[in-house]
């Protein structure tokens, strides 16, 4: 028996031998797995035995710290509750529909006197009739715009509680022909109910019945010389036929059939549902799945079927499956024996179409991932190959030296991971051991100090160090690096203008093609290091100018100077302030304030700057 937490141990003594749903939790009380069982006691204890388990279950058991369970009446209830809990909590170790929350449903509010049609992502079983989910929201909205003319039922929020007319005039939808205005009594409840039932029939796929009804209404209106009304019925027929003709696959079986396709490769898995009504495939819904890498195809298919059909108010006549899922008998009983595993004939051809579509969706997903990777991994891969590096340089640091007028030297070290900047790992240094302009000595100090930063934070250790400069800067950096514990980190330098790359121990430089993704990556990182160094230099120079102007005032010490700058922000702000403002600063007396204001206001900024430069 696997060692358990005290919370689990207590609950194991009282497990019921009844059907239900169990919820495993981690040490942070998060639900990490939801499962169902015909016998809760047996199923829960099976996780804690020493017998061999699959990789996903072993990983799950390592993380469980607590347990909850819910008893239900039968296995069908357990199926439904499990699916709902998975949908609500999205546990880490359950197979999930990717981005499930985004899929919209059509809701018809049949519990209202004059039902409305609504597009919603929120399932609330309070009397509404739901159809969906639909994975292509754009296509769904396009279809709804067509249906507004065919079945003009309301989509407004006007409250119509009974047959009494509460509104004096209809809204704009009536003027556009999209609503028969029940709110002002322009249509009876019986006539409105016919429209609603036809719309429901449409979403159920009862095209033939609806079209027969509309033809009869059109002929009747024509015989009664109501040609305008007859034309409306004709236009509705044309629109429905237009929607039907979007379908290209026809099948002689006139029943409602769901055809499920499925394909899984590593982390990528897709299930699709092709809906066939009256012999035509009406549409296809695509469902990418996540958390599948540790599950078998049978388990993933079983999980998808539970998730998908737990959201359905009505079942099709048949559900064609590409292969036998896990828990097949239980699933089939739950779905009222509608599951079919075609072995021959036309139904196998339908399954082949669904499987082929699922395969192509996974391939598309892989290609999209590769296209994204091409912007990061491909340049890194090219760097490794062209520079003969020991491993992929996923973490790259670039060091740059910046000097203004031969003094006040600073350096920057920028950090990129997988081609993207990680600004929290950026560092800058004020060069302290070098007098005057000496880029080589400054580089030595910078590399040494960055190695000290790595000592403090190992995440800073790169796979490649890039030096902004030529052979001299490279030699200086190498001189320091080889005497540290990081001597194994590859080092290169890149010279400006002709973009030559120098490597230690090689006389010849490496020149990559101008179109090379690797060169583009290196130059981008080099330019970012230069930008970061220049910005740091400018900030320092700005502060230095302010300090030098204040420090030149006779009788003003460093402490007073920093008090003024901290409170006012700049020399200009101090110059334009009043005596009262300065004396309100703690530590600044009236004598000091007058001294500062007299000095700054009798000395123009241009004169100050000129003096500072000499």
C-alpha positions in Angstrom: 0.0 0.0 0.0 1.3 3.5 -0.9 2.0 5.8 2.0 -0.8 8.3 2.3 -1.6 11.6 4.1 -3.6 11.5 7.4 -6.5 13.1 5.6 -6.7 10.2 3.1 -6.0 7.5 5.7 -9.1 8.6 7.7 -11.4 8.6 4.7 -10.1 5.2 3.4 -11.7 3.5 6.5 -15.2 4.7 5.6 -15.4 4.4 1.8 -18.8 3.4 0.4 -19.3 0.4 -1.9 -21.6 2.5 -4.1 -21.4 4.3 -7.4 -20.1 7.9 -7.4 -17.4 10.4 -8.3 -14.1 10.9 -6.5 -11.9 14.0 -6.5 -8.2 13.8 -5.8 -6.6 17.0 -4.4 -3.0 18.1 -4.0 -1.4 19.7 -0.9 -2.7 23.1 -1.9 -6.3 21.7 -1.9 -6.6 22.0 -5.7 -8.6 19.4 -7.5 -6.1 17.6 -9.8 -8.2 14.6 -11.0 -11.8 13.7 -11.2 -12.9 10.1 -11.8 -16.1 8.0 -11.7 -16.6 4.5 -10.2 -19.3 1.9 -10.0 -17.8 1.0 -6.6 -16.0 3.9 -5.0 -14.2 1.9 -2.3 -12.6 -0.5 -4.8 -11.7 2.2 -7.3 -10.1 4.6 -4.8 -8.1 1.9 -3.1 -6.7 0.7 -6.5 -4.7 4.0 -6.7 -2.9 3.2 -3.5 -1.8 -0.4 -4.1 1.8 -1.2 -5.0 0.9 -2.7 -8.3 2.3 -1.3 -11.6 0.5 1.8 -12.9 0.8 3.8 -16.1 3.0 6.9 -16.2 0.1 9.4 -15.7 -1.4 7.5 -12.7 2.1 7.2 -11.1 2.5 11.0 -11.4 -0.9 11.6 -10.1 -0.4 9.4 -7.0 2.8 11.3 -6.2 0.8 14.5 -5.9 -2.4 13.5 -4.1 -2.8 14.8 -0.5 -6.6 14.7 0.0 -9.7 13.1 -1.3 -13.4 13.9 -1.7 -16.2 11.7 -3.1 -19.8 12.1 -4.1 -22.3 9.2 -4.0 -24.9 9.0 -6.7 -27.7 6.6 -7.6 -26.3 4.9 -10.6 -23.5 4.8 -13.2 -25.3 7.1 -15.6 -25.5 9.8 -13.0 -21.8 9.2 -12.2 -20.9 9.7 -15.9 -22.8 13.1 -16.1 -21.4 14.4 -12.7 -17.9 13.4 -13.7 -18.1 15.3 -17.0 -19.6 18.4 -15.3 -16.9 18.5 -12.6 -14.1 18.1 -15.1 -15.6 21.0 -17.1 -15.9 23.2 -14.0 -12.5 22.5 -12.4 -10.3 21.6 -15.4 -8.1 19.2 -13.3 -4.5 18.9 -14.3 -4.5 15.1 -14.9 -7.9 14.9 -16.7 -8.1 15.1 -20.5 -9.8 18.4 -21.4 -11.3 20.2 -24.3 -8.8 22.9 -25.2 -10.3 26.4 -24.6 -13.7 24.8 -23.9 -15.1 28.0 -22.5 -15.0 29.7 -25.9 -17.5 27.4 -27.7 -20.9 29.1 -28.1 -24.3 27.5 -27.9 -27.6 28.5 -29.4 -30.2 29.0 -26.7 -34.0 29.2 -27.3 -35.8 30.4 -24.2 -38.8 27.9 -24.5 -39.7 28.6 -20.9 -40.8 32.1 -21.9 -44.2 33.1 -23.3 -42.6 34.4 -26.5 -39.3 32.6 -26.7 -36.1 34.3 -27.8 -33.0 33.1 -29.6 -29.7 33.9 -27.9 -26.0 33.1 -28.6 -24.4 32.1 -25.3 -21.4 30.4 -23.8 -23.1 29.8 -20.4 -25.1 26.6 -20.0 -27.9 27.1 -17.4 -30.5 24.3 -17.4 -33.4 26.5 -16.3 -35.9 25.7 -19.0 -34.0 26.9 -22.1 -33.3 24.7 -25.1 -29.7 24.5 -26.1 -28.0 23.5 -29.4 -24.3 23.2 -29.8 -21.5 23.7 -28.9 -20.3 25.2 -32.1 -16.5 25.6 -32.6 -16.8 28.0 -35.5 -18.4 31.1 -33.9 -17.9 33.2 -37.1 -19.8 30.7 -39.2 -22.5 30.3 -36.6 -23.1 34.1 -36.5 -23.3 34.1 -40.3 -25.9 31.4 -40.2 -27.9 33.2 -37.5 -28.0 36.3 -39.7 -29.6 34.3 -42.5 -32.0 32.6 -40.0 -33.3 36.0 -38.8 -35.1 36.3 -42.1 -36.3 32.7 -42.3 -37.6 32.3 -38.7 -38.1 35.9 -37.4 -38.3 35.3 -33.7 -37.2 38.0 -31.2 -33.7 38.4 -29.7 -34.5 41.4 -27.5 -34.8 41.7 -23.7 -38.3 43.1 -23.6 -40.3 41.5 -20.9 -43.6 40.0 -22.2 -45.2 38.2 -19.3 -48.7 37.6 -20.7 -50.9 38.4 -23.7 -51.4 42.0 -22.6 -49.8 44.6 -24.8 -47.2 46.5 -22.8 -45.4 48.4 -25.6 -46.8 51.1 -27.9 -44.5 50.6 -30.9 -42.1 47.8 -32.1 -38.3 48.1 -32.2 -36.2 48.4 -35.4 -36.1 44.6 -35.9 -39.7 44.7 -36.8 -39.1 47.4 -39.5 -36.3 45.2 -40.9 -38.4 42.1 -41.0 -36.4 40.3 -38.4 -39.2 40.1 -35.7 -43.0 39.8 -35.9 -43.3 42.2 -32.8 -45.2 40.1 -30.3 -44.5 42.9 -27.8 -47.1 45.1 -29.4 -49.5 42.3 -30.3 -48.8 42.0 -34.1 -48.7 38.2 -33.9 -50.6 35.7 -31.8 -49.0 33.2 -29.4 -50.1 30.3 -31.7 -48.5 31.8 -34.8 -45.4 32.7 -32.9 -45.1 29.1 -31.6 -45.1 27.8 -35.2 -42.1 30.0 -35.9 -40.3 28.8 -32.8 -41.0 25.1 -33.5 -39.7 25.5 -37.1 -36.5 27.1 -35.8 -36.0 24.2 -33.3 -36.7 21.8 -36.1 -34.0 23.5 -38.2 -31.4 23.0 -35.4 -32.5 19.4 -35.1 -31.9 19.0 -38.8 -35.6 18.4 -39.8 -35.1 20.3 -43.1 -37.4 18.2 -45.2 -40.4 18.7 -42.8 -39.8 22.4 -42.5 -39.5 22.9 -46.3 -42.7 20.9 -46.9 -44.5 23.1 -44.4 -43.2 26.3 -46.0 -44.2 25.0 -49.5 -47.7 24.3 -48.3 -47.9 27.8 -46.7 -46.6 29.4 -49.9 -49.2 27.6 -52.1 -52.0 28.4 -49.6 -51.0 32.1 -49.6 -50.8 32.1 -53.4 -54.3 30.6 -53.8 -55.7 33.2 -51.4 -54.1 35.9 -53.6 -51.7 36.9 -50.8 -48.8 37.2 -53.1 -46.6 39.3 -50.8 -46.9 36.6 -48.1 -46.3 33.9 -50.6 -43.1 35.6 -51.7 -41.8 35.7 -48.1 -42.4 31.9 -47.9 -40.5 31.5 -51.2 -37.6 33.5 -49.9 -37.4 31.4 -46.8 -37.3 28.2 -48.8 -34.5 29.6 -51.0 -32.5 30.6 -47.9 -32.9 27.2 -46.2 -31.8 25.5 -49.5 -28.8 27.8 -49.7 -27.7 26.7 -46.2 -28.3 23.0 -47.1 -26.1 23.3 -50.2 -23.1 24.2 -48.1 -22.9 20.4 -47.5 -21.2 18.2 -50.1 -21.3 14.7 -48.7 -24.6 12.8 -49.1 -25.6 9.5 -47.6 -28.7 7.3 -48.1 -29.4 6.8 -44.4 -31.9 9.5 -43.4 -31.3 9.2 -39.7 -29.4 11.7 -37.5 -25.8 10.4 -37.1 -22.7 11.8 -35.4 -19.4 10.7 -37.0 -16.4 11.0 -34.6 -12.9 11.2 -35.9 -9.8 11.2 -33.7 -6.1 11.5 -34.1 -3.3 11.8 -31.5 0.4 12.3 -31.8 2.5 13.0 -28.7 1.0 16.2 -27.1 -1.2 16.9 -30.1 -4.7 15.4 -30.2 -7.9 16.4 -32.0 -11.4 15.0 -31.9 -13.9 16.0 -34.5 -17.7 15.5 -34.7 -19.3 15.5 -38.2 -23.1 15.9 -37.9 -25.1 14.1 -40.5 -28.9 14.9 -40.7 -31.2 13.7 -43.5 -28.3 12.1 -45.2 -26.1 15.2 -45.4 -23.1 16.2 -43.4 -24.3 19.5 -42.1 -21.2 20.7 -40.3 -18.0 19.6 -38.6 -16.9 20.7 -35.1 -13.2 20.5 -34.2 -12.0 20.0 -30.6 -8.3 20.2 -29.8 -7.6 18.2 -26.6 -5.0 18.9 -23.8 -3.4 16.8 -21.1 -3.3 13.8 -23.4 0.4 13.0 -23.5 0.2 10.4 -20.7 -3.0 8.8 -21.9 -3.7 6.0 -24.4 -5.9 6.7 -27.4 -8.7 4.6 -25.9 -8.7 6.7 -22.7 -8.6 10.0 -24.6 -11.5 9.0 -26.9 -13.5 7.9 -23.9 -12.9 11.2 -22.1 -13.9 13.2 -25.1 -17.2 11.3 -25.6 -18.1 11.9 -22.0 -17.2 15.6 -22.1 -19.0 16.2 -25.4 -22.3 14.3 -24.8 -22.7 15.5 -21.2 -23.5 18.9 -22.8 -26.2 17.6 -25.2 -29.9 17.8 -24.6 -30.6 15.4 -27.4 -28.7 12.4 -28.8 -28.4 11.4 -32.4 -29.8 8.1 -33.6 -26.3 6.7 -34.0 -22.7 7.7 -33.0 -20.1 6.2 -35.3 -16.7 5.7 -33.6 -13.3 5.3 -35.2 -12.1 2.7 -32.6 -13.3 1.2 -29.3 -12.8 3.6 -26.4 -12.0 2.7 -22.8 -15.2 1.9 -20.8 -17.0 1.1 -24.0 -19.8 -0.9 -22.4 -20.4 1.7 -19.7 -20.4 4.5 -22.3 -22.8 2.7 -24.6 -25.2 2.1 -21.7 -25.0 5.8 -20.7 -25.7 6.8 -24.4 -28.6 4.4 -24.7 -26.8 1.9 -27.0 -26.2 4.4 -29.7 -22.5 3.7 -30.1 -21.5 2.0 -33.4 -18.1 0.6 -34.4 -18.4 0.2 -38.2 -16.6 -2.7 -39.7 -17.6 -2.5 -43.4 -19.8 -0.7 -45.9 -20.6 3.0 -46.3 -20.2 3.8 -42.6 -16.5 2.8 -42.6 -16.1 5.4 -45.5 -17.7 8.1 -43.3 -15.3 7.2 -40.4 -12.4 7.3 -42.8 -13.4 10.9 -43.8 -13.6 11.9 -40.1 -10.2 10.3 -39.3 -8.6 12.0 -42.3 -9.9 15.4 -41.2 -8.6 14.9 -37.6 -5.2 13.8 -39.0 -4.9 17.0 -41.1 -5.9 19.2 -38.1 -3.1 17.7 -36.0 -0.6 18.2 -38.9 -1.8 21.8 -39.3 -1.2 22.4 -35.6 2.3 20.9 -35.8 3.1 23.1 -38.8 1.8 26.2 -37.0 4.1 25.3 -34.1 7.0 24.9 -36.4 6.4 28.3 -38.0 6.4 29.8 -34.6 9.6 27.9 -33.7 11.3 29.1 -36.9 11.4 32.6 -35.4 13.3 31.4 -32.3 14.6 27.8 -32.4 15.8 27.9 -36.1 18.2 30.8 -35.5 19.5 29.2 -32.4 20.0 25.9 -34.2 21.8 27.7 -37.0 24.1 29.4 -34.5 25.0 26.0 -33.0 25.8 24.6 -36.4 27.7 27.5 -37.9 29.8 28.2 -34.8 30.2 24.5 -33.8 28.8 25.1 -30.3 28.5 22.1 -27.9 24.8 22.7 -27.4 21.9 24.9 -28.4 22.6 28.4 -27.2 19.1 29.0 -25.7 20.5 31.5 -23.1 22.7 34.2 -24.6 24.3 37.1 -22.8 25.8 40.1 -24.7 28.3 42.5 -23.1 28.8 46.1 -24.4 31.1 48.9 -23.2 30.0 52.6 -23.4 32.2 55.6 -22.8 31.4 59.3 -23.3 34.3 61.7 -24.0 36.9 59.2 -22.8 35.6 58.9 -19.3 32.7 57.7 -17.1 32.8 54.2 -18.6 29.9 51.9 -18.0 29.0 48.4 -19.4 25.8 46.4 -20.0 25.0 42.7 -20.0 21.7 41.8 -21.6 20.1 38.3 -21.3 18.1 36.6 -24.0 16.4 33.2 -23.7 15.0 31.4 -26.7 15.4 34.5 -28.8 13.5 36.8 -26.4 14.8 39.3 -23.9 14.6 38.5 -20.2 14.9 41.9 -18.7 14.9 40.8 -15.1 18.3 39.3 -15.9 19.8 42.4 -17.4 22.8 43.9 -15.6 24.8 47.1 -15.8 28.1 48.1 -14.3 30.0 51.3 -13.5 33.6 50.6 -14.5 35.7 51.4 -11.3 39.2 49.9 -11.9 40.0 51.6 -15.2 41.3 55.2 -15.7 40.5 56.9 -19.0 39.3 55.0 -22.0 40.5 51.4 -22.2 37.9 49.1 -23.7 40.0 46.0 -23.2 40.5 46.6 -19.5 36.8 47.6 -19.1 35.7 44.4 -20.8 37.9 42.4 -18.3 36.2 44.1 -15.4 32.7 43.6 -16.9 33.2 39.9 -17.5 34.6 39.4 -14.0 31.7 41.2 -12.4 29.1 39.3 -14.5 30.7 36.0 -13.3 30.2 37.2 -9.7 26.5 37.8 -10.6 26.2 34.2 -11.8 27.7 33.0 -8.5 24.8 34.8 -6.7 22.1 33.6 -9.2 22.7 30.4 -11.2 19.8 31.2 -13.6 22.1 33.9 -15.1 24.5 31.3 -16.5 24.3 31.5 -20.3 25.0 28.9 -23.0 26.9 31.6 -25.0 28.5 35.0 -24.2 28.6 37.5 -27.1 31.1 40.4 -26.9 30.4 43.6 -28.8 33.8 44.2 -30.5 36.6 42.6 -32.3 39.5 40.3 -31.6 41.0 42.5 -28.8 37.8 42.6 -26.8 37.3 38.9 -27.3 40.9 38.2 -26.0 40.2 40.4 -22.9 37.0 38.6 -22.1 38.6 35.2 -22.6 41.5 36.1 -20.4 39.2 36.6 -17.4 36.7 33.8 -18.2 39.3 31.1 -18.3 40.3 31.8 -14.7 36.7 31.3 -13.5 34.5 28.2 -13.0 32.7 29.3 -16.1 35.5 28.8 -18.5 33.4 26.1 -20.4 30.9 28.8 -21.6 31.5 29.5 -25.3 32.6 33.0 -26.1 32.3 34.9 -29.4 32.6 38.6 -30.5 30.9 40.5 -33.3 32.4 43.5 -34.9 30.2 46.4 -36.1 29.6 47.4 -39.7 30.7 44.3 -41.6 29.2 42.0 -38.8 32.2 39.6 -38.6 32.1 37.0 -35.9 35.3 36.0 -34.1 35.9 32.8 -32.2 38.7 32.0 -29.8 41.6 30.2 -31.4 40.6 31.0 -34.9 42.4 33.5 -37.2 39.6 33.6 -39.7 36.4 35.3 -38.9 33.0 33.8 -39.6 30.7 35.7 -41.9 27.0 34.7 -42.0 24.8 35.6 -44.9 22.9 38.9 -44.5 19.6 36.9 -44.7 20.8 34.5 -42.0 18.3 34.2 -39.1 21.3 33.5 -36.8 23.0 36.7 -37.8 19.8 38.6 -37.3 19.4 37.2 -33.8 23.0 38.0 -32.8 22.8 41.6 -34.2 19.5 42.2 -32.4 21.0 41.1 -29.1 24.1 43.2 -29.7 21.9 46.3 -30.6 19.9 45.7 -27.4 23.1 45.6 -25.3 24.2 48.9 -26.9 20.8 50.5 -26.3 20.8 49.4 -22.6 24.3 50.7 -22.0 23.7 54.1 -23.7 20.5 54.6 -21.7 22.3 53.8 -18.5 25.0 56.3 -19.4 22.5 59.0 -20.2 20.8 58.6 -16.8 24.1 58.8 -15.0 25.3 61.8 -17.0 22.0 63.6 -16.2 22.4 63.0 -12.5 26.0 63.9 -12.6 25.2 67.3 -14.3 22.6 68.1 -11.6 25.0 67.1 -8.8 27.9 69.1 -10.2 25.7 72.2 -10.4 24.6 72.0 -6.8 27.9 70.9 -5.3 29.5 74.1 -6.7 27.4 76.2 -4.4 29.7 77.3 -1.5 28.4 76.0 1.8 26.2 73.2 0.3 27.3 69.7 1.3 26.4 66.3 -0.2 23.7 65.6 2.3 21.9 68.9 1.6 22.3 68.3 -2.1 20.7 64.9 -2.0 17.8 66.1 0.2 17.0 68.8 -2.4 17.2 66.5 -5.4 15.3 63.7 -3.7 12.4 66.1 -2.8 12.4 68.3 -6.0 13.6 65.9 -8.6 15.8 68.2 -10.7 17.9 71.4 -10.6 15.2 73.2 -12.8 12.5 72.3 -10.2 14.7 73.7 -7.4 15.4 76.9 -9.4 11.7 77.6 -10.0 10.6 76.8 -6.5 9.7 79.3 -3.7 11.5 79.9 -0.5 8.5 78.4 1.4 8.7 75.2 -0.7 12.4 74.7 0.0 12.1 75.4 3.7 9.3 72.9 4.0 11.8 70.1 3.2 13.0 68.5 6.4 16.6 69.4 7.0 16.6 72.6 4.8 16.7 75.9 6.7 15.9 79.4 5.5 19.6 80.4 5.2 20.4 77.3 3.0 17.3 77.8 0.9 18.1 81.5 0.2 21.7 80.5 -0.6 20.6 77.9 -3.2 17.9 80.1 -4.8 20.2 83.1 -5.0 22.9 81.0 -6.7 20.7 79.2 -9.2 18.6 82.3 -10.2 21.7 84.5 -10.7 23.3 81.8 -12.9 21.6 80.8 -16.2 21.5 77.1 -17.2 23.6 77.8 -20.3 26.4 79.4 -18.2 26.4 76.5 -15.8 26.7 73.9 -18.6 29.5 75.9 -20.2 31.4 76.1 -16.9 30.9 72.4 -16.3 32.5 71.5 -19.6 35.8 73.2 -18.9 
